Amino acid sequence: MRAVVVREFGPPENLSIEEVAAPRPGPDDVLIKVEAVGVNFVDLLVIGGTYQFLPPRPFTPGKLPAGRVLAIGDNVKRFAVGDRVLTTAEQGGYAEQAIALAEHCYRIPDRMSFTEAAAMALAFDTAWFALQERGRLRTGETVLVLGATGAVGLAAVQLAKAFGARVIAGVSSMRKANIVKEAGADSAVDMSMENLRDGLREQVHAITDGRGADVVIDTLGDRFFAAALRATAWSGRLVVVGFAAGEIPSVKVNYLLVKNIEVSGLQVSDYRKRMPARMRECFEQIFALYEDGAVRPPNVSVRPLDGFARALTEIRDRQSKNRIVLVP
């Protein structure tokens, strides 16, 4: 079969597609024909060797591929050949076939396409855990989403609204306000101002009658973290999801003490490994919201597997306006 193979860490331009042996499922595994897999920023970190969890080389990158079951291991009872599934495999998706543990697979709703499943994967489950598990969001609270036009950001906007929250979306330009409002945001705030440290708090306080945001989802880090911390309400919860803006920030813990603020981190892969039942609950709720029309997949740009390097460089260089999905 054809697969992208990483033999040495580096830029995506150094990778190529090779003919490799098809994987064989173990007793607890499911083998799928990959129909679609999302291209994610984290793939660049894995390929470049800078991610916190790196598979041994050589390996095929690509997280959470979706496809049709080709074979199952002897111990697998929940799936049969032909089932349509989304997997939470940590690697192997940039290929024609992929392996995943059966407990890390979820049936896709009949009316959900493979490309829709792949486009929602990683973004929606990350947003779900940020809001429900780490942020402990309650109905009626206010959520501030930083990086709201990114994949995780737009998913967080939709889910927070579906959970009954008031949603404030942080955007890099107010020209993008229509994007987040179409996704369900009640308000948009400008993250591009020079004095963001005071300016973000002023904007959020104007919207919340001086209270601030109960839950903050931070996908950016850098200087945006400190500004968002100041915009967090008393007893608020700020969830660190990533550092897309560059620098990894630090926090003076006396500020947390004074305002009873919690700061927590989210590594969603850990939930797949340590709490598979909770991950199943996550996807069951996301799929139910999809079927009810409460959330919808992002706009998708479909590419062939041969276009993986170009797709990754578009993600790296922030050139893509849509979610990119590879179809082997």
N, C-alpha and C positions, 0 to 999 in steps of 0.2 A: 504494500500500500504506500501511498504518498504521504509524507509528513515533513513538517519543518523540524529541523534538528539543531539543537544548540550543543556544539562541541567545545567552544570557548566563549566565555562571557564577553560581551561587547555590544556595539550598536546593531540595530536590526538589519542594516545594509550588509552586514557580514554573513548573514544567515542564508541558507538555501534549502530548497525542498529536495528530499532524498527518497529513494525507494527503500523501505525498511520492512521487516517482518511484521505481519499483523499481530497485535497482542492477543493473548489467550486468557480467558477469564479463570480466576481461581475459584475455589468453592463458594466464596461469599461475594463474588463479583458479578457485574453485568457488563457485557460487551455491547457497545452501540455503534451503529453507522452514524457518524457525525453529520447532521444536517445543517447545523448552524452553531457558531461560537462567536461571542462578543470579543471585540478588541478593546483592551482596557489599559489604562495608564500603568497599572501594576505590572502588566506584562513586560513593559519596558524595564522596570526595576529588576524583574526576575532575569530577563535576557541579559541585562547589563551587569548582573552579579551584585546589585546593591540592595536587594530585598532582604528582609530579616530571616526568611525561610527559603533556602535554596536547595533544589533537588540535585542529586549527584549527576554529573555529566557522563555521557550525552543524555539529553532529554528533549522531549517535545513540549513547548510551552502551550498555553491556552487554557484558561480557567472556565469551568462551568459550561461545557458543551451540551447541546441538546440534540437528540436524535432518536432513532428507532432501534429497539432492542434486537440484536442479532443472535445472541447466545447468553445463557445464564449458567452460573455455577451450581454445583450439586445441592448446596444448602439454601439456595434462593427460592422462596415460595411466593413472594409478593408480586413478581413480575413474570411475564411470559414473552416469548419471541413475538415481535411485532408491536409491543407496547411503545407508546410515545412518551419519552421521559426527558426531564431536565436533570442533569447531574450536578453535583457540587465537587467534581473532580478538581484537584488543585493544579493539574497539568495534563497535557496530552490532547488538548482540544484542537490544536492546529494540525489536524490529520484527518484522514478519511475514516478511521475507526479509533475508538477510545475505550478505556476501561474505567469503571468506577465501582466502589463498594455499593452493594444493593441498598444499604441503609442510607446512602448518600444520593439516592435517586428519588424523583418525585414525578408522578404522572401529570402530564400537561393537559389542561382542559381541552375538550374536543375542538372548540372553535378558536383556540390559540394556535397560531402558526409557530413553527420552529424558530423562525427569525424573530418573532415577537418574544418568545421565551428567552432566547439568547440575548436579546436587547435589554430585557428587564433583569436578567440574572446579574448578580454581583452588585448592581446599583440598588435594586429594590430590597434585597435581603440586608445589605449594609444599612440602608436607611431605616428599615424596620427595626433592626437591633439597636440602632442609635436612639430611636424614639422610644421604643417599648421597653427594652431591657436596660440600657444605660441611662437614658433620659427619664424613664418612668413617667411618660407623658400622661396627663389626665385631661379629660374632656373640659373644654373651656379655657385651658391655659394658652399662653402665647409662645409660639416657637419662632426663633430667628434662625434662618438657614443662610450660612455663608457659602459663597460659590454656588448660588442657587440655579445657575444655568448649566452647570455640569451634570453628568449622569446621576451621581448620588444626590446632588442638590435638588434636581427636578423630581427625583423619586421621593425625597424627603418632603418636598412641598406637597405633592399629591397625597402621600400617606398621612401627613400631619393633618391636612384638611379632612381626609376621610375619617380620622380619629376624633374629629370635633374640635380641633384647635384653631386659634386665630394665627395666621401664618404671615410673617414678615420675611421677605426674600431680599438678601443682599446681592446686588448686581454691580458689575464693573462699570456699567454705563446705564443711565436711565433710558437710553434707547432700547435697552433689553427688557424694560419693565413689562412690555406686553407679553414676552415669552413666559415669565413667571406667573403673571396674572391669568394667562390662559391655562396654566397648570393648576390654578386654584389659589394662588397667593392673594391675601387680602390687601397687602401693601408691599411696596418695594422701597428699599433704601439704597442710597448711592455710596458705594465703597471706594470711589475713585477720588474723593476729596483729599486735599493736601493735609488738613488737620483731622485725620480720621480718628485719632485718639479721643477727641472731644466730640467730633462731628457725628460719629455713629451713635454714641449715647444720646445726643440731642435729638437725632431723628427717631430713634426707638422710643425715647421718653415722650416725644410729641404724639406718637401713635398710641402709647399705652398709659397716658395720663400720668407720666412720671414714674411708673412702676418698673419698667424694664421687661425683659424676656424671661419667661420661666424656664424654657429649655433652649439652648443654643447648640446647633449642629455645625461644627467647624471642620470644613474640608480643606481649608487654606493654610492655617498656621501663620507663620511670619508675623508681621505687624498687625494682621487682622485679629489674631488671637487676643492680644492685649486690649484692643479696642472693643471687641465683643465682650470680654470679661467685665468691662466697665458698663456695658449695656445690659448685663444680666441682673435680674430681679433678686431681691432678698430671698434666700433659700432656693435660688435657681440652680440649674444643672447644666454645665457646659460639657459637651461630648466631643472629644478630639477624634476625628475620623482620618485625617491625613494632612499633608503639608504641601499641597499643590502649588502654593505661592513661593515655596523655596525654603526659607530658613525655619529651623525647628525652634519654637519659642520656649521661654521659661516663665515661671510664675512666682511672684512673691506671696508666700502662703499666708502672711498676715492679712492680705486683702481677702482671702477666702474666709478667714476667721471672722473678720469684721462684718461681712455680709452673709455669713452662713452659706457660702457658695460651695458646690461640689464641682470638681473637674475630674472627669474620667476618660479613659481611652477605650477605643473599640478596635479589636482585631477579630474580624468576623470569622476568619478561618478557624479560630479556636473553638467557636461554637459548633462548627461542623464536626470537629474532631471530638470535642468533650461533651457536647450536649445535642446529639443528633435529634432527639425528640423535640427539643425546643426549635431546632432548625426546621423540622417538619411542620410544626405549628406555624412558623413564619411563612413558609411557602403556601400552606393551605389557606392562610388568611389572605395573602397577596393574590392567589388565584381566585379566591371567592370575591374579592373586591374587583378584580378584573371582570369576572362574569357578571357582576352587578353594575358594571360601568362606572364604578367609583374611582378607578385608576385606569390609565391607559399606557401602552408602551410609548417610548419616545420615537421621534422620527428616525428612520433607519436608512443607512446607506449600505446596500448589499454589495460585497466584493467577492471575487473568486479567491480560493486559497492562494493562488499565484500572486495575488495582490497584497499579501500580508505585510511585506516590508514597507510599501508605500502607505498602507493604512497605519502602521505603527509610527512612521515619521510624521504623518498628519496629526496624530495624537500628540506626539512629542512637541511638535512645532505649533500646536494649538490652531491648526488650519481647518479642522473638521467641525462643521456646524451640526452634524447629525451623529447618532450612535452608529458606529461601524460594526457590521457583522460579516464574518467570513462564511461562505458556503462552499465546502469542499466539492 
